Amino acid sequence: MELQTLTFIVVGLTFALYIGIAIWAKAGSTGEFYAAGRGVHPVANGMATAADWMSAASFISMAGLIAFMGYDASLFLMGWTGGYVLLAMLLAPYLRKFGKFTVPEFIGDRYYSQTARMVAVLCLIVASLTYVIGQMKGIGVAFSRFLELDYETGLFIGMGIVFVYAVLGGMKGITYTQIAQYCVLIMAYTIPAIFISLQLTNNPIPQMGLFGSLSDGTPLLARLDETLIDLGFPQYTAQKTTTLNMVFYTFSLMIGTAGLPHVIIRFFTVPKVRDARLSAGWALVFIGILYTTAPAVGSMAFYNLAKTVQPGPVSAVDGAMAYEARPQWFKNWETTGLLKFEDKNGDGRVQYRKGGDNELKVDRDIMVLANPEIAKLPNWVIAVVAAGGLAAALSTAAGLLLAMSTAISHDLLKGMFAKNISEKGELMAARISMAGVIAIAGWFGLHPPGFAAQVVALAFGLAASSIFPALMMGIFNKRVNNTGAVLGMLAGLLSTLIYIFWFKGWFFVPGTEMLPNKPENWFLGIQPEAFGTIGAAINFAVAILVSKVTKAPPEHIQHLVEDIRTPRGAGAATDH
């Protein structure tokens, strides 16, 4: 069967499944729309959380980053998984014990301030909107190749699918849809990895194949190092960025993970506090399957790409790729505009030049999706990968859109501007706001500021610098007051935004000259995506210092903070 026909069938069946689940799990109350009625089993919630978490950045873009960055990309693996440990140990159980629907609601109550709640909504929307742009980019990339549609059309179709099951089902519909999406995406990621690992190293376990040897006995990683050195680039396994930047980048991803609202609200859906910890543990298990496979996928994809377009003297044996002899997969991806060959010297061969002036331009987001085609795997495997990429992007997009729409309908409308609104009215407002944020996210998806994982890394920096410190101090420091929290969040958010915008070219002050986005211009050599760590430090410092010189929180708020951390029944035997 033709690839396009097979892809339409597989993707169509998965979309029908998602919409069917949404109809079955239609939310009938605000409790079901916001928190799935708090009745989700920890294992099911762990699987849904994994799907919510493993976005287009994880499925589509992370292996592409590993393919082109090599060792340096390990910071994504450490940061994104390490953040879940922080979330499970320091935040999830306490926030679930507090018993609210949203992160801004917790911040508003803990800091006894509607202003704090509004600032939290602002931080949530900025971070979530930045994150969802990366998902929209992933949706467009997947559709543009496998359904042979242009990027814009693919993006609009993805928006329509999310609209149906997110607006209809809310958190209840999204939860059970994400369980199905996890099953689709994990099969789509591991099946081709097993095939390619067998093909290259004769080992069916990709995690072991990564450290295995090719048919001629040369270790795979050693061959990659040789290939890059021959082309004039640093070794694949060598560290190419400064240690300080790697540490700050990793930490920004970790605390950004723990501060992402769309992940946190998943822990509001379980029945008990203990279930929140169990959910986080199961989520780590389900996430670990993909994250331990990603280094093998990235390395093997890069090896296959380099082998296919290896430059050198024109001959039938080693044959640097003549323009007319481009393989079919290359031509397929050229039509999307995400893979380009520009013959600058007219010799008909792909030339690599140190310094970035290469004739071959590869969008990193295509590596996972193109890998099965490069390896000449069966069409059904390629079709499943397409469905998996879309499942990853759609699942996270739905969670982010729900977090934003909930902040608008519950925190702004119900919490501030229309406190007497009926439950039916609030549910309608939640659905309308969901439709609105889908439209806004789609517009930004048409004009993405970078590849998927890069955009997502910026979102993590924003969450790390604004939301995470407010949550940590709200749980573990009873002396931090509302003034400190508000000024801390604003200082962390604004400092990170300005740093990012300055070097990304989105920020301009009349009379000043834009600094090039290069390491020598970065503060202490820290790149924009890693600045969230400094933003978080600024947030902590401002909040604590301001709180020290202003009035302490009311007595009942300080008791509230102590109660959140104290297990129920503690001290019962001693009356203390």
C-alpha positions as CSV (number, residue, x, y, z in Angstrom):
1,M,0.0,0.0,0.0
2,E,1.2,3.5,-0.8
3,L,2.8,5.4,2.1
4,Q,0.4,8.4,1.8
5,T,-2.7,6.1,1.8
6,L,-1.4,4.1,4.7
7,T,-0.6,7.3,6.6
8,F,-4.0,8.7,6.1
9,I,-5.6,5.4,7.4
10,V,-3.3,5.2,10.5
11,V,-3.6,8.9,11.4
12,G,-7.3,8.9,10.6
13,L,-7.9,6.0,13.0
14,T,-6.0,7.6,15.8
15,F,-7.9,10.9,15.3
16,A,-11.2,8.9,15.4
17,L,-10.1,7.3,18.6
18,Y,-9.3,10.7,20.2
19,I,-12.6,12.2,19.2
20,G,-14.5,9.1,20.3
21,I,-12.9,9.3,23.8
22,A,-13.8,13.0,24.0
23,I,-17.4,12.3,23.3
24,W,-17.5,9.4,25.8
25,A,-15.8,11.5,28.5
26,K,-17.6,14.8,27.9
27,A,-17.3,17.1,31.0
28,G,-20.6,17.9,32.6
29,S,-19.3,20.1,35.5
30,T,-16.5,22.4,36.2
31,G,-14.9,19.8,38.5
32,E,-14.7,17.4,35.5
33,F,-13.5,20.1,33.2
34,Y,-10.8,21.4,35.5
35,A,-9.7,18.2,37.4
36,A,-11.5,15.2,35.8
37,G,-13.6,14.9,38.9
38,R,-10.5,14.0,41.0
39,G,-11.1,10.3,40.2
40,V,-8.2,9.3,38.0
41,H,-6.1,6.2,39.0
42,P,-2.4,6.9,39.7
43,V,-1.2,4.6,37.0
44,A,-3.6,6.1,34.4
45,N,-2.7,9.6,35.6
46,G,1.0,8.7,35.3
47,M,0.5,7.6,31.7
48,A,-1.6,10.7,30.9
49,T,1.1,12.9,32.6
50,A,3.8,11.2,30.5
51,A,1.9,12.0,27.3
52,D,1.2,15.5,28.5
53,W,4.9,15.9,29.2
54,M,6.4,14.2,26.1
55,S,5.6,16.9,23.6
56,A,6.7,17.6,20.1
57,A,9.9,18.7,21.7
58,S,10.5,15.2,23.3
59,F,9.2,13.1,20.4
60,I,10.2,15.2,17.4
61,S,12.9,17.6,18.4
62,M,15.0,16.2,21.2
63,A,16.5,13.4,19.1
64,G,17.2,16.0,16.4
65,L,19.1,18.0,19.0
66,I,21.0,14.9,20.2
67,A,21.8,14.1,16.5
68,F,23.4,17.5,15.9
69,M,24.7,18.5,19.4
70,G,26.0,15.1,20.5
71,Y,27.2,15.1,24.1
72,D,25.9,18.6,24.9
73,A,22.3,17.5,24.3
74,S,22.5,15.3,27.4
75,L,21.4,18.4,29.4
76,F,17.9,17.9,27.9
77,L,17.8,14.4,29.2
78,M,19.1,15.3,32.7
79,G,17.0,18.5,33.0
80,W,13.7,17.3,31.8
81,T,13.8,14.0,33.8
82,G,15.4,15.5,36.9
83,G,12.6,18.1,37.0
84,Y,10.1,15.3,37.6
85,V,12.0,14.2,40.7
86,L,11.8,17.7,42.0
87,L,8.1,17.8,41.2
88,A,7.4,14.5,42.8
89,M,9.3,15.2,46.0
90,L,8.8,19.0,46.6
91,L,5.6,20.1,44.9
92,A,3.0,17.6,43.7
93,P,1.8,16.1,47.0
94,Y,1.6,19.5,48.8
95,L,-0.3,21.2,46.0
96,R,-2.7,18.3,45.9
97,K,-3.2,18.5,49.6
98,F,-4.1,22.2,49.3
99,G,-7.0,21.0,47.2
100,K,-7.4,23.8,44.6
101,F,-8.0,23.6,40.8
102,T,-5.2,25.8,39.5
103,V,-1.7,27.1,40.3
104,P,-2.7,30.8,40.3
105,E,-5.5,29.8,42.8
106,F,-2.9,28.3,45.2
107,I,-0.7,31.4,44.8
108,G,-3.6,33.8,45.4
109,D,-4.7,32.0,48.5
110,R,-1.2,31.3,49.9
111,Y,-0.1,35.0,49.4
112,Y,-3.6,36.3,50.4
113,S,-3.7,38.6,47.4
114,Q,-5.7,38.9,44.2
115,T,-2.8,40.8,42.7
116,A,-0.5,37.8,43.3
117,R,-3.1,35.6,41.7
118,M,-3.3,37.9,38.7
119,V,0.5,38.0,38.3
120,A,0.6,34.2,38.5
121,V,-2.0,34.1,35.7
122,L,0.2,36.4,33.6
123,C,3.3,34.2,34.2
124,L,1.3,31.0,33.5
125,I,0.0,32.4,30.1
126,V,3.4,33.7,29.0
127,A,5.2,30.4,29.8
128,S,2.4,28.2,28.4
129,L,1.9,30.2,25.3
130,T,5.6,30.0,24.5
131,Y,5.5,26.3,25.1
132,V,2.4,25.7,22.9
133,I,4.1,27.4,20.0
134,G,6.6,24.6,19.9
135,Q,3.8,22.0,19.8
136,M,2.1,23.8,16.9
137,K,5.5,23.8,15.0
138,G,5.6,20.0,15.6
139,I,2.1,19.5,14.3
140,G,2.9,21.5,11.1
141,V,6.1,19.6,10.5
142,A,4.5,16.1,10.8
143,F,1.5,17.0,8.6
144,S,3.5,18.8,6.0
145,R,5.5,15.6,5.2
146,F,3.3,12.6,5.8
147,L,0.0,14.0,4.6
148,E,1.7,16.0,1.8
149,L,0.1,19.2,2.9
150,D,1.7,22.6,3.4
151,Y,2.8,23.6,6.9
152,E,-0.2,26.0,7.4
153,T,-2.9,23.5,6.4
154,G,-1.4,20.9,8.7
155,L,-1.4,23.3,11.5
156,F,-5.0,24.2,11.0
157,I,-6.1,20.6,11.0
158,G,-4.2,20.0,14.2
159,M,-5.9,23.0,15.8
160,G,-9.3,21.6,14.8
161,I,-8.6,18.2,16.3
162,V,-7.5,19.8,19.6
163,F,-10.5,22.0,19.6
164,V,-12.9,19.1,19.4
165,Y,-11.6,17.0,22.2
166,A,-10.2,19.7,24.5
167,V,-13.3,22.0,24.3
168,L,-15.7,19.1,24.6
169,G,-14.1,17.0,27.3
170,G,-11.9,19.4,29.3
171,M,-9.5,17.7,31.7
172,K,-11.7,14.6,31.8
173,G,-11.6,14.1,28.1
174,I,-8.0,15.2,27.8
175,T,-6.9,12.7,30.5
176,Y,-8.3,9.6,28.7
177,T,-7.3,10.9,25.3
178,Q,-3.7,11.3,26.6
179,I,-3.6,7.7,27.8
180,A,-4.4,6.6,24.2
181,Q,-1.9,9.1,22.8
182,Y,0.8,7.8,25.1
183,C,0.3,4.2,23.7
184,V,0.4,5.6,20.2
185,L,3.5,7.7,20.7
186,I,5.6,5.2,22.6
187,M,5.0,2.5,20.0
188,A,5.8,5.0,17.3
189,Y,9.1,5.9,19.0
190,T,10.3,2.4,20.0
191,I,9.4,0.3,17.0
192,P,11.6,2.1,14.4
193,A,14.3,2.4,17.1
194,I,14.3,-1.4,17.5
195,F,14.4,-1.9,13.7
196,I,17.3,0.5,13.2
197,S,19.3,-0.8,16.1
198,L,19.1,-4.3,14.7
199,Q,20.0,-3.0,11.3
200,L,23.1,-1.1,12.4
201,T,24.4,-3.0,15.4
202,N,22.5,-6.3,15.3
203,N,21.1,-5.5,18.8
204,P,17.3,-5.2,19.2
205,I,17.6,-3.0,22.3
206,P,18.4,0.6,21.2
207,Q,19.8,1.6,24.6
208,M,22.5,-1.1,24.2
209,G,22.8,-0.7,20.4
210,L,24.0,2.9,21.1
211,F,27.2,1.5,22.7
212,G,27.4,-1.4,20.2
213,S,29.5,-1.9,17.1
214,L,28.7,-1.6,13.4
215,S,29.1,-4.6,11.0
216,D,32.8,-3.9,10.5
217,G,33.4,-4.0,14.3
218,T,33.8,-0.2,14.7
219,P,31.8,1.2,17.7
220,L,28.9,3.3,16.5
221,L,30.0,6.4,18.6
222,A,33.6,6.1,17.4
223,R,32.4,6.1,13.8
224,L,30.3,9.2,14.5
225,D,33.4,10.9,16.0
226,E,35.5,10.0,13.0
227,T,32.9,11.3,10.5
228,L,32.6,14.7,12.2
229,I,36.4,15.1,12.5
230,D,36.8,14.3,8.8
231,L,34.2,17.1,8.0
232,G,36.1,19.6,10.2
233,F,33.6,19.6,13.2
234,P,34.2,18.7,16.9
235,Q,33.8,15.2,18.1
236,Y,30.2,13.9,18.5
237,T,31.0,12.7,22.1
238,A,33.0,15.9,23.1
239,Q,31.6,18.7,25.3
240,K,31.4,21.8,23.1
241,T,29.8,24.3,25.5
242,T,31.1,25.6,28.8
243,T,30.4,23.6,32.0
244,L,28.8,26.7,33.6
245,N,26.4,27.0,30.7
246,M,25.5,23.3,30.8
247,V,24.9,23.4,34.6
248,F,22.7,26.5,34.3
249,Y,20.8,25.2,31.3
250,T,20.2,21.8,33.0
251,F,19.0,23.5,36.2
252,S,16.7,25.8,34.2
253,L,15.1,22.8,32.6
254,M,14.7,21.0,35.9
255,I,13.1,23.8,37.9
256,G,11.1,24.8,34.7
257,T,9.7,21.3,34.6
258,A,8.7,21.5,38.2
259,G,7.0,24.9,37.6
260,L,5.1,24.1,34.5
261,P,1.4,24.6,35.2
262,H,0.0,22.1,32.7
263,V,2.1,19.4,34.4
264,I,1.2,20.5,37.9
265,I,-2.6,20.5,37.3
266,R,-2.4,16.8,36.4
267,F,-1.8,16.0,40.0
268,F,-5.0,17.7,41.0
269,T,-6.9,14.9,39.2
270,V,-6.1,12.1,41.6
271,P,-8.2,11.1,44.7
272,K,-5.6,11.4,47.4
273,V,-2.3,13.1,48.3
274,R,-0.5,9.7,48.2
275,D,-1.8,9.2,44.7
276,A,0.0,12.4,43.6
277,R,3.4,10.9,44.5
278,L,2.5,7.6,42.9
279,S,1.4,9.4,39.7
280,A,4.8,11.2,39.5
281,G,6.6,7.9,40.0
282,W,4.6,6.1,37.3
283,A,5.1,9.1,35.0
284,L,8.8,8.8,35.4
285,V,8.6,5.1,34.4
286,F,6.6,5.9,31.3
287,I,8.8,8.9,30.4
288,G,12.0,6.8,31.0
289,I,11.1,4.4,28.2
290,L,11.3,7.2,25.6
291,Y,14.1,9.2,27.2
292,T,16.5,6.3,27.4
293,T,15.7,5.5,23.8
294,A,16.2,9.1,22.5
295,P,20.1,9.1,22.6
296,A,20.1,5.9,20.4
297,V,17.5,7.4,18.0
298,G,19.5,10.7,17.7
299,S,22.9,9.0,17.2
300,M,21.6,6.4,14.7
301,A,19.6,9.0,12.8
302,F,22.7,11.2,12.4
303,Y,24.8,8.2,11.3
304,N,22.3,7.3,8.7
305,L,22.0,10.9,7.5
306,A,25.8,11.3,7.3
307,K,26.2,7.9,5.5
308,T,23.5,8.9,2.9
309,V,24.9,12.3,2.0
310,Q,28.6,11.7,2.8
311,P,30.7,14.1,0.7
312,G,33.9,13.0,-1.2
313,P,35.1,12.4,-4.7
314,V,32.4,11.5,-7.2
315,S,32.4,7.8,-7.7
316,A,30.0,4.9,-7.9
317,V,31.6,3.4,-4.8
318,D,31.8,6.0,-2.0
319,G,29.8,8.4,-4.3
320,A,29.4,11.8,-2.7
321,M,25.8,12.5,-3.5
322,A,25.3,13.9,-7.0
323,Y,22.3,16.2,-7.3
324,E,20.5,13.9,-9.7
325,A,21.2,10.8,-7.5
326,R,19.6,12.2,-4.3
327,P,17.7,9.3,-2.6
328,Q,13.9,9.4,-2.7
329,W,13.6,10.2,1.0
330,F,15.7,13.3,0.4
331,K,13.5,14.5,-2.4
332,N,10.4,13.8,-0.3
333,W,11.6,16.1,2.5
334,E,12.9,18.7,0.1
335,T,9.3,19.4,-0.9
336,T,8.5,20.5,2.7
337,G,11.2,23.1,2.7
338,L,12.7,21.6,5.9
339,L,15.6,20.0,4.0
340,K,17.5,22.0,1.4
341,F,20.5,21.4,-0.9
342,E,22.0,24.6,-2.3
343,D,24.7,23.9,-4.8
344,K,26.8,27.0,-4.2
345,N,29.8,26.0,-6.3
346,G,27.9,24.2,-9.1
347,D,29.7,20.9,-8.7
348,G,26.6,18.8,-8.1
349,R,27.8,17.5,-4.8
350,V,26.9,18.3,-1.2
351,Q,29.8,20.2,0.5
352,Y,30.2,20.7,4.2
353,R,32.1,23.8,5.4
354,K,33.2,24.5,8.9
355,G,31.6,27.7,10.2
356,G,28.0,26.9,9.1
357,D,28.2,27.8,5.4
358,N,27.0,24.4,4.3
359,E,25.2,23.4,1.2
360,L,23.0,21.0,3.1
361,K,20.5,22.6,5.4
362,V,18.6,20.3,7.8
363,D,15.8,21.4,10.1
364,R,16.5,19.4,13.3
365,D,12.9,18.7,13.8
366,I,12.7,16.3,10.9
367,M,15.3,13.8,12.2
368,V,12.9,11.4,14.0
369,L,10.3,11.6,11.3
370,A,12.7,11.1,8.5
371,N,14.8,8.4,10.2
372,P,12.6,5.4,9.2
373,E,12.6,6.6,5.6
374,I,16.4,7.1,5.6
375,A,16.8,3.5,7.0
376,K,14.3,2.2,4.4
377,L,11.9,0.7,6.9
378,P,8.5,-0.6,5.8
379,N,5.8,2.0,5.0
380,W,3.6,0.9,8.0
381,V,6.4,1.9,10.4
382,I,6.7,5.3,8.8
383,A,2.9,5.8,9.1
384,V,3.0,4.8,12.8
385,V,5.8,7.3,13.4
386,A,3.7,10.1,11.8
387,A,0.8,9.2,14.1
388,G,3.1,9.2,17.1
389,G,4.6,12.6,16.3
390,L,1.1,14.0,16.0
391,A,0.0,12.3,19.2
392,A,2.9,13.8,21.1
393,A,2.2,17.4,19.8
394,L,-1.5,17.2,20.3
395,S,-1.4,15.7,23.8
396,T,0.8,18.4,25.2
397,A,-0.9,21.2,23.3
398,A,-4.2,20.1,24.9
399,G,-2.7,20.2,28.4
400,L,-1.2,23.7,27.8
401,L,-4.4,25.1,26.3
402,L,-6.4,23.7,29.3
403,A,-4.0,25.3,31.7
404,M,-4.4,28.7,30.0
405,S,-8.2,28.5,29.6
406,T,-8.6,27.4,33.2
407,A,-6.5,30.4,34.3
408,I,-8.8,32.7,32.3
409,S,-12.2,31.2,33.3
410,H,-11.5,30.1,36.9
411,D,-8.8,32.5,38.1
412,L,-9.7,35.7,36.3
413,L,-13.5,35.4,35.6
414,K,-14.7,33.3,38.6
415,G,-12.0,34.5,41.0
416,M,-12.0,38.2,40.3
417,F,-14.5,39.7,37.8
418,A,-17.6,37.6,38.1
419,K,-17.5,35.8,41.5
420,N,-21.2,35.0,41.4
421,I,-21.2,33.3,38.0
422,S,-23.1,30.0,37.9
423,E,-21.3,26.7,37.4
424,K,-23.0,26.4,34.0
425,G,-21.8,29.9,33.0
426,E,-18.3,29.2,34.2
427,L,-18.2,25.9,32.2
428,M,-19.3,27.8,29.1
429,A,-16.7,30.5,29.8
430,A,-14.0,27.8,30.1
431,R,-14.9,26.4,26.7
432,I,-15.0,29.8,25.0
433,S,-11.6,30.8,26.5
434,M,-10.3,27.4,25.3
435,A,-11.4,28.2,21.8
436,G,-9.8,31.7,22.1
437,V,-6.4,30.4,23.2
438,I,-6.4,27.7,20.5
439,A,-6.8,30.5,17.9
440,I,-4.0,32.6,19.5
441,A,-1.6,29.6,19.8
442,G,-2.3,28.7,16.1
443,W,-1.4,32.3,15.0
444,F,1.9,32.1,16.8
445,G,2.4,28.6,15.5
446,L,2.4,30.1,12.0
447,H,5.3,32.3,13.0
448,P,7.5,30.2,15.3
449,P,10.7,31.8,16.6
450,G,12.7,28.7,16.3
451,F,12.7,24.9,16.2
452,A,10.4,23.1,18.6
453,A,12.8,22.2,21.4
454,Q,14.4,25.6,21.3
455,V,11.1,27.3,21.7
456,V,10.1,24.9,24.5
457,A,13.4,25.6,26.3
458,L,12.5,29.2,26.4
459,A,9.2,28.3,28.0
460,F,11.0,26.3,30.7
461,G,13.2,29.3,31.4
462,L,10.1,31.5,31.9
463,A,8.4,29.0,34.2
464,A,11.6,28.5,36.1
465,S,12.1,32.2,36.7
466,S,8.5,33.1,37.6
467,I,6.3,30.2,38.9
468,F,8.7,27.7,40.5
469,P,10.1,30.1,43.1
470,A,6.7,31.3,44.1
471,L,5.5,27.7,44.6
472,M,8.6,26.7,46.6
473,M,8.5,29.7,48.9
474,G,4.8,29.3,49.2
475,I,5.2,25.8,50.6
476,F,8.5,26.0,52.5
477,N,8.9,29.6,53.7
478,K,6.0,30.9,55.8
479,R,7.7,34.3,56.1
480,V,7.4,35.3,52.4
481,N,4.5,37.7,52.1
482,N,2.3,38.9,49.2
483,T,4.5,41.9,48.4
484,G,7.6,39.8,48.2
485,A,5.9,37.2,46.1
486,V,4.5,39.6,43.6
487,L,7.7,41.6,43.1
488,G,9.7,38.4,43.0
489,M,7.6,36.9,40.2
490,L,7.7,40.1,38.2
491,A,11.5,40.5,38.7
492,G,12.2,36.9,37.6
493,L,9.8,37.0,34.7
494,L,10.9,40.4,33.3
495,S,14.6,39.8,33.7
496,T,14.4,36.5,31.8
497,L,12.1,38.0,29.1
498,I,14.4,40.9,28.5
499,Y,17.5,38.7,28.3
500,I,15.8,36.3,25.9
501,F,14.3,39.0,23.7
502,W,17.5,41.0,23.6
503,F,19.5,38.1,22.1
504,K,16.7,36.6,20.1
505,G,16.2,39.9,18.3
506,W,12.6,40.4,19.5
507,F,13.5,43.3,21.8
508,F,14.6,46.8,20.7
509,V,15.5,50.0,22.5
510,P,15.7,53.1,20.3
511,G,19.3,54.3,20.1
512,T,20.9,51.0,21.0
513,E,22.5,48.4,18.9
514,M,21.3,44.8,19.0
515,L,23.9,42.4,20.4
516,P,24.5,39.3,18.2
517,N,23.3,36.1,19.8
518,K,26.8,34.7,20.3
519,P,28.6,33.2,23.4
520,E,31.0,36.1,23.7
521,N,28.1,38.5,24.2
522,W,26.1,36.4,26.7
523,F,26.3,37.1,30.4
524,L,29.0,34.8,31.9
525,G,28.6,32.8,28.6
526,I,25.0,31.7,29.5
527,Q,22.8,31.4,26.5
528,P,19.2,32.7,26.5
529,E,17.6,29.3,27.0
530,A,19.6,28.8,30.2
531,F,18.9,32.2,31.8
532,G,15.9,30.8,33.7
533,T,18.3,29.8,36.5
534,I,19.4,33.3,37.0
535,G,15.9,34.6,36.7
536,A,14.8,32.2,39.4
537,A,17.7,33.3,41.7
538,I,16.5,36.9,41.1
539,N,13.0,35.9,42.0
540,F,14.0,34.2,45.2
541,A,16.3,37.1,46.2
542,V,13.8,39.8,45.6
543,A,10.9,37.9,47.3
544,I,12.9,37.1,50.5
545,L,14.6,40.5,50.8
546,V,11.3,42.4,50.3
547,S,9.5,40.1,52.7
548,K,12.1,40.8,55.4
549,V,11.6,44.5,55.3
550,T,7.8,44.4,55.1
551,K,5.0,43.1,57.2
552,A,4.9,39.4,58.0
553,P,2.0,37.3,56.6
554,P,-1.1,37.0,58.8
555,E,-1.0,34.3,61.5
556,H,-3.6,32.1,59.7
557,I,-1.5,32.1,56.5
558,Q,1.6,31.0,58.5
559,H,-0.4,28.1,60.0
560,L,-1.7,27.3,56.5
561,V,1.8,26.8,55.3
562,E,2.7,24.6,58.2
563,D,-0.5,22.5,57.7
564,I,0.3,21.9,54.0
565,R,3.6,20.2,54.9
566,T,2.4,18.3,58.0
567,P,0.9,14.9,57.3
568,R,-2.6,14.4,58.5
569,G,-2.6,12.8,62.0
570,A,0.9,14.0,62.9
571,G,1.3,14.5,66.6
572,A,-2.0,12.8,67.4
573,A,-0.5,10.3,69.9
574,T,1.3,13.1,71.8
575,D,-1.3,15.9,71.5
576,H,1.3,18.0,69.7
